[in-house]
């Protein structure tokens, strides 16, 4: 296996922990579910709420 350099390690570390990751993922999922069920308003608010909850409970 190839060893990674310090620069690659720092890039991976930055990519790993980004603020708002869970909010974005939940918004994408809720938008798809809302479009399929023709009730996008409820699903967007559910997605935001779940994303914020996951974001706040994420270990730092």
HELIX and SHEET records of a PDB file:
HELIX    1   1 UNK A    6  UNK A   16  1                                  11    
HELIX    2   2 UNK A   21  UNK A   37  1                                  17    
HELIX    3   3 UNK A   40  UNK A   57  1                                  18    
END                                                                             
